[in-house]
Amino acid sequence: MVTSSQEREEARVSGLIAHLYDAAMDGALWRGTADRIAEAFDSTSTVLKLHGDGAQVSLLECTGNLVVSEREQAWADDWHRKDLWVERSVAHGLSRIVVSEQLVTPTEERRSGFYQEWLRHLGIHHMLGAVFPVADGAIGVLGVHRPRGAGVYTPSERRRAALVLPHLQRALRLGQRLSALSHHHAAALEALDRLDAGVLMVDGACRVIHASAMGALLLRENAEISTTGGRLRLRSPALHRRLLALVRSAMDVAHGKAAAPGTALSVPRRQRMPLVLEVAPLRPSARAFGEQRPTLLVFIRDPQAPLAAARLRDLFGLTPAEGLVAAALGRGRSPEDIAVDLGIGLVTVRSHLKRIFAKTGTHRQAEAVALLARSVSTSPQSADATGFGR
């Protein structure tokens, strides 16, 4: 017959296991996990850490009573590296629940600095835990603790810990994998923001899922292209129909079907060079929880987008004035146009050009334009290429 005490223990273990997976999915929930483990085993402290190559130790989570002062941190780090329980647990076997009484004798307790100096300082004596393999050859460590007077861990508690351990291992692996994917996702978005083209991720209905910094800027600053109700739209009805045809064709490609050739579209602008839109499919990948919906990338290129003058200055050692002239030159402006734009004389512009040629190692205007246009990305902050004499 199951007693109410057993039911409470089972409920605590079940709740702890559910929390471990929730924390793996949402890193914000990880804080406090050590406290929940300690509570589930009627203990006063818990530590989760990784022991890697070269005696490197990473503290993943611990209860507040194991946190030492900054003055004591180096001393604590040294004892974490020389953790006697970890050393003995590895010899005892990975992924096996052990208690401290299996690892050291009473004589060793009396003589060991680990017990007399480190554990006494923390107010702990009994341990329930395990060491287990994790990624990249590191060893994960779970340690749950009690003071001397609280008594040793019982066989029942060891059985409950054995139930929790494989879930802790899986949750840690899941969390590490999701963290790596999140890092890759952030890197991909950063790369999109650094392209010299605006990038929009859209679905088959032209709904904008994500816009890079340059993409958002081009949407704001060009009346010919915009979003309506969250959907990409061209002002010209004829051009918008052509865009929709490109989107349908790209969606067919994403689904593995043959599609009509043609992926680009020119969008005229008044008194400015046209924008160029290119649509590229992103093929869906099959997943155990259903196939992902295909999406598309819409690249928007503005041949007159301002170059980042500050980065040109850093790259070629240009003065502030030379940087502004170089940025304007790189986006196709003529010396005469640059003089008008910046409010300076044509002779001054040509003087700057001579010094720009010398510093960039170019000899003709066409060479300089090609080099400047390809050396840095266009800037999502157009103010970087305006003004003079900064």
KAHUQUI-V679170 format. One record per residue. N is the residue number from 0. RES is the residue in one small letter. PSI is psi as a letter, one per 40 degrees, with the letter a starting at -180 (999 if undefined). Layout:
<<N RES PSI> <N RES PSI>>
//
This chain:
<<0 m h> <1 v h> <2 t i> <3 s d> <4 s d> <5 q d> <6 e d> <7 r d> <8 e d> <9 e d> <10 a d> <11 r d> <12 v d> <13 s d> <14 g d> <15 l d> <16 i d> <17 a d> <18 h d> <19 l d> <20 y d> <21 d d> <22 a d> <23 a d> <24 m d> <25 d h> <26 g d> <27 a d> <28 l e> <29 w d> <30 r h> <31 g e> <32 t d> <33 a d> <34 d d> <35 r d> <36 i d> <37 a d> <38 e d> <39 a d> <40 f f> <41 d f> <42 s i> <43 t e> <44 s i> <45 t i> <46 v h> <47 l h> <48 k i> <49 l h> <50 h h> <51 g a> <52 d i> <53 g f> <54 a f> <55 q h> <56 v h> <57 s h> <58 l h> <59 l d> <60 e i> <61 c i> <62 t i> <63 g d> <64 n e> <65 l e> <66 v h> <67 v i> <68 s i> <69 e d> <70 r d> <71 e e> <72 q d> <73 a d> <74 w d> <75 a d> <76 d d> <77 d d> <78 w d> <79 h d> <80 r d> <81 k f> <82 d h> <83 l d> <84 w d> <85 v d> <86 e d> <87 r d> <88 s d> <89 v d> <90 a d> <91 h d> <92 g h> <93 l i> <94 s f> <95 r h> <96 i h> <97 v i> <98 v i> <99 s d> <100 e d> <101 q e> <102 l d> <103 v i> <104 t i> <105 p d> <106 t d> <107 e d> <108 e d> <109 r d> <110 r e> <111 s h> <112 g d> <113 f d> <114 y d> <115 q d> <116 e d> <117 w d> <118 l d> <119 r d> <120 h d> <121 l e> <122 g f> <123 i i> <124 h d> <125 h i> <126 m i> <127 l h> <128 g a> <129 a i> <130 v i> <131 f i> <132 p i> <133 v a> <134 a i> <135 d f> <136 g e> <137 a i> <138 i h> <139 g i> <140 v h> <141 l h> <142 g h> <143 v h> <144 h i> <145 r i> <146 p i> <147 r d> <148 g e> <149 a e> <150 g i> <151 v i> <152 y h> <153 t i> <154 p d> <155 s d> <156 e d> <157 r d> <158 r d> <159 r d> <160 a d> <161 a d> <162 l d> <163 v d> <164 l d> <165 p d> <166 h d> <167 l d> <168 q d> <169 r d> <170 a d> <171 l d> <172 r d> <173 l d> <174 g d> <175 q d> <176 r d> <177 l d> <178 s d> <179 a d> <180 l d> <181 s d> <182 h d> <183 h d> <184 h d> <185 a d> <186 a d> <187 a d> <188 l d> <189 e d> <190 a d> <191 l d> <192 d d> <193 r e> <194 l i> <195 d f> <196 a i> <197 g i> <198 v h> <199 l h> <200 m h> <201 v i> <202 d a> <203 g e> <204 a e> <205 c e> <206 r h> <207 v h> <208 i d> <209 h i> <210 a h> <211 s i> <212 a d> <213 m d> <214 g d> <215 a d> <216 l d> <217 l d> <218 l d> <219 r d> <220 e e> <221 n h> <222 a e> <223 e e> <224 i h> <225 s a> <226 t h> <227 t h> <228 g f> <229 g e> <230 r i> <231 l h> <232 r i> <233 l i> <234 r d> <235 s h> <236 p d> <237 a d> <238 l d> <239 h d> <240 r d> <241 r d> <242 l d> <243 l d> <244 a d> <245 l d> <246 v d> <247 r d> <248 s d> <249 a d> <250 m d> <251 d d> <252 v d> <253 a d> <254 h e> <255 g e> <256 k i> <257 a i> <258 a i> <259 a i> <260 p i> <261 g h> <262 t e> <263 a i> <264 l h> <265 s h> <266 v h> <267 p i> <268 r i> <269 r h> <270 q f> <271 r i> <272 m i> <273 p i> <274 l i> <275 v h> <276 l h> <277 e h> <278 v h> <279 a h> <280 p i> <281 l h> <282 r h> <283 p i> <284 s i> <285 a h> <286 r i> <287 a d> <288 f f> <289 g i> <290 e h> <291 q i> <292 r h> <293 p i> <294 t i> <295 l i> <296 l h> <297 v h> <298 f h> <299 i h> <300 r h> <301 d h> <302 p e> <303 q e> <304 a i> <305 p h> <306 l i> <307 a g> <308 a d> <309 a d> <310 r d> <311 l d> <312 r d> <313 d d> <314 l d> <315 f e> <316 g f> <317 l i> <318 t i> <319 p d> <320 a d> <321 e d> <322 g d> <323 l d> <324 v d> <325 a d> <326 a d> <327 a d> <328 l d> <329 g d> <330 r e> <331 g e> <332 r i> <333 s i> <334 p d> <335 e d> <336 d d> <337 i d> <338 a d> <339 v d> <340 d d> <341 l e> <342 g f> <343 i i> <344 g i> <345 l d> <346 v d> <347 t d> <348 v d> <349 r d> <350 s d> <351 h d> <352 l d> <353 k d> <354 r d> <355 i d> <356 f d> <357 a d> <358 k d> <359 t e> <360 g f> <361 t i> <362 h e> <363 r i> <364 q d> <365 a d> <366 e d> <367 a d> <368 v d> <369 a d> <370 l d> <371 l d> <372 a d> <373 r e> <374 s d> <375 v i> <376 s i> <377 t i> <378 s h> <379 p e> <380 q g> <381 s e> <382 a e> <383 d d> <384 a e> <385 t i> <386 g i> <387 f i> <388 g e> <389 r 999>>
//
